[in-house]
Amino acid sequence: MPSSLSSPLVEEEKVLPPTEKQSPLAWVRRNLFDSWLSTLLTLVSALVLAWAVSLFWNWAFTQARWEVIPANLKIFASGTYPGSQLWRVWAVLGIVLATLGVAGGAWGGVLLHYLILLGAAMGLAAFLPLGTQSQGWLAACSGATFAAIALSRGRESWRLASIWVWALILPLCLELLLGDLGPNWPAVRAEQLSGLLLTLILAAAAMIIGFPIGVLLALGRANRALPVIRIFCTLVIELVRGVPLTTILFAAWLLVPFFLGGISVNLIIRAEVAFILFTAVYVAEDVRGGLQSIPLGQLEAARALGLNPFQVTALVILPQALRAAVPALVNEFLTLFKDTSLVFIVGLIDLLQAGRVVFTNPNWLGTQREVLFFIGVVYFICCFAMAYAAKQVEKALGLGKR
Amino acid sequence: MTSLSDQSHLRPPWWRNERILKVLLQVAFVVAVLLVFGILAQNLLASMRRLGISLGFRFLGNSANFGITEGLIPYDPSESYLKALVVGAVNTLWLSAVSIVLATVMGFVLGIARLSSNWLARQLATVITEIFRNVPVLLIVIFWYQGVILTLPGVRNSLSIGGLIFINQRGVNLPSLDLSGWFIPALAIVIGAGWGIRKLLLARRPELGSLQRNLWISAGVALLTVACWVLFPEPPVRLDIPVLERFNFRGGIQLSAEFTAMMLGLVTYTGCYIAEVVRGSFLAVPRGQWEAARAIGLSELQTFRLVIVPQALRIMIPSLNTQYLTLIKNSSLAIAVGFSDLFNISSTIINQSGRSVEMFAILMATYLTFNLVVSYGMNWLNARVKLVER
């Protein structure tokens, strides 16, 4: 028997691939000084790096007046929102975090990680000397987040409810921020929403409302059976995409009142409509890309199963198209978040504009670098967190894998 | 037994006939759209009547009466709104063109650095692109303007680079090339001579390799250039170096602080996006192409130049087009730092004349035209480099 012959006598040699054991020196030679070109690159990069770091170091630790940041935290966060009513903003933050906490507990994943991180950060910040009121609210928000997570942890049946509940929470938050809540707490004018608060509201509303409109526009543009609707959608998309956002905002500010026939609409809402329109047309193009990536066979198979056109779109085509469009959509939302800074055109005060308010204040003249650096870090953290979360979602959806 | 004509009652009734439904749906849609537009138009006309203004483009001929701080073409406040708009449009184009060229260069450098085998260059490029891609372009522009340029030394203490370039609070002064009346003849002589030498060499010394031939041609051209310089009564090209006078520099090209800030902001922001496009395009070239090119004996540089770059360019062009269009639209942020671009000047005109409807029509038409022109150019390029298929 051949097998008995070979097995005891000749020991089977397992040939493993050679493990790369590099000494640090070998690594350096391989990655930094591989060729004369590589050596040159290393030297140039090192010089640039050393120059930038020394410049930054010199500025950050000897010249910069960092006290401008803690002294103006309120302006960065909520701008001109009346100081006596600030508890409303804190309460809204607590409610939003708690609702997110419920969703995070039920869904798990990257949302849960972010919320734990955020809750922990707020809990730690509660120990900073920010004044008893802020510290108390920070602790409360942190507590609300963790309580909500603990409540819903592992309850998968809450998943859908944790999304629909926003339909209730969002109007409630808006009322809490702006409404007339009794003699001591009069209504707040919408223009007083400012700072980071305004940035977040503008971005969130534009995403939530602009996304479905964008999907409809994309479907309208892809629809070959209804040429009139197709032409209309194409026209809207191309016209809005061809014009800078600044112009659209300017139109919302100066042009729209002409068309409203005497009805006065709040400036924030007009600016928001501009952002929604802008988001919708860019989302439409991304979704159209997704729609084009779906093979025709899917449509034919769905029709063959007896689904009507509406069912074909809603149950077969759109889910696949949206999944394929996730990376592009995330980029769109990131761009939108950054572009909310353009509301300065209509005179609203968002996070960036609040920063400009701070460093044009006579007390803080010459602090523009510190302020802009701080605001840049805030934007960077938000964008980076969103991009990271999107990558996790892409992984979970198996994009590019199947 | 049912005859064919009897089956007609089996057909769905007209209100469930898909073809009729489609027509009805579209008619309803058109009616709804027309209704909305009708109401809007009526509102517009009503408010215009109330304000006592009428539609029309005749106001463009009126005198503008406001100054423009800088422009490529001469302008005087007594000239018309139309002239002011043209100055703004030219400024937008000039800013966009310079920024597009520099952003492309920066994008290629960063994008290729991110693919390099050198660890340090790769990390450095990654950090730079991540920083600039994750903050608003407006923040970058304001940072360059108020955080960097306005904090530079004044005109008297300008930073000088080699005595040629001077940088101060008011912007950048670059040397320019001054062409004299003798430039065209000199150019004609040099080009003609180069062409002649090439013809001569091809006819008399066909055994020369292309490298040797080019060396000969270059030597001849260089000799003639020097001869032109010496023999002409006035040098054909002169370097105009900015000179500090009492209040500011004279001569050379002056880039204002506002222009420089806008340009730097647009270049750093868009450059990092282009870096991503470049990186993605090179990664999209299949690895087998590298291996195959090396296997047929091309050197690494040849592989890159002859095999990889043409394919990567093909993938890159549509995305580059998008980035260029975004850059042109972002150039309207110039209003934040006070550079007189098209949008800034239009907003001044709207404030002065109250003609918002007409001005928006003009703005939309102009930006759409810019976009169409760039798209057309990029599509032409795309058609040139795209794979020729049967």
Interface residues (C-beta under 8 A of the other chain):
Chain A: N31 L32 D34 S38 L41 T42 V44 S45 A46 V48 L49 A225 L226 P227 V228 I229 F232 L239 G242 V243 P244 L245 T246 T247 F250 A251 L254 L255 P257 F258 F259 L260 G261 G262 L334 K338 D339 S341 L342 F344 I345 L352 R356 F359 Q368 R369 L372 I375 G376 Y379 F380 C383 F384 A387
Chain B: K22 L25 Q26 F29 V30 V33 I39 L40 Q42 N43 L44 A46 S47 M48 A113 S116 S117 N118 W119 L120 A121 L124 E130 I131 R133 N134 V135 P136 V137 L138 L139 I142 F143 Q146 G147 T151 K329 N330 S332 L333 I335 A336 F343 S347 I350 S356 V357 F360 L363 M364 Y367 L368 N371 L372
